[in-house]
């Protein structure tokens, strides 16, 4: 049986999707790739914007999300933690 993603893993997944898309992605593709309901996705995006892990950029017709330095730092630290856990078989 598949294990549910925890909060930290969901945040990592959202930030990682943005990073893998040249640090620029629109709302709808990010929603689809995050594999969350619209409501939960909105809650996570609001929190990430509020805590300055991501920022919203707008041009004349589109709104994009991109990572801040804090978002990149989270990705780096998360990878360190998961590597540590895997190294010890936890």
N, C-alpha and C positions, 0 to 999 in steps of 0.2 A: 504494500500500500504506500502511495506517495505521501511524503511528509509535507505539511503545510509550511509555507514560508513565514518566517518571523518578520517582525517590524524592521529590524536592521537589514535583513536580506532584501526586503522589498525596496527600501531606500537605496541600497546598493544597486539593485536591478534598474531602478529608474535612472539613477545617475550614470550607470554604465551604458545604458541605451543612448543617453544624450552624448556621452563621450565617444561612443563608437560611430556616431553619425556626424563626425567632424565638429563636435561640440555645438551643434545647432539642429534643432528639430522642432517641428510644429506640434501643436497640442494633440491633434487627432492621431497622427502616427505614434506619438509617445504613449497615448492612452492604449492603443491597440497592442503595442509591444510590451507594455507593462503587465498585461494579463490581469487587470483589476476591473472591478465594476466602476462605472462612471463616478459614483458617489465616493467610493474609497479612493479612487485616483485623485479626485478633486481635493480631498482632505490631505493626502500626501503632498500634492503639489503646493497647496496653500502653506503647509508647514515648511516645506523646503524653501519656498520663497521668503517666508517670514524669518526663517533662521539663516537666510542668505547662503544656502548651498547651491541654489540656482538663481538665475535672474531671467526676466522676461524682456525680450527685445521686440520692438515693433517697427515695421516699415509701413509704407502706404497701404498695403493690402493684407499683410500677414503678421502673425505673432509667433515668435520663436522662443524656445527656452535654451539656455546655455549654462554651463557650469561656472561657478565662481572659483576662486582659489580654495575656498573652504570645501567646496564640492570635490575638487581634485584631491585635496588632502584626505577627505573621508574615504575615497576610493583606495588610496594608497594604504591607509591604516586598516581598512577592512581586509584587504588582501594579506597584510601582515598577520592579522588575527587568524584568518582562515588557514594560512600556511602553518602557523603555530599549532592550531588545533589538529590539523591533519598529520603533522610531524609526530605528535604524541598519540595519535589514534583515538582521539576523544570525540 
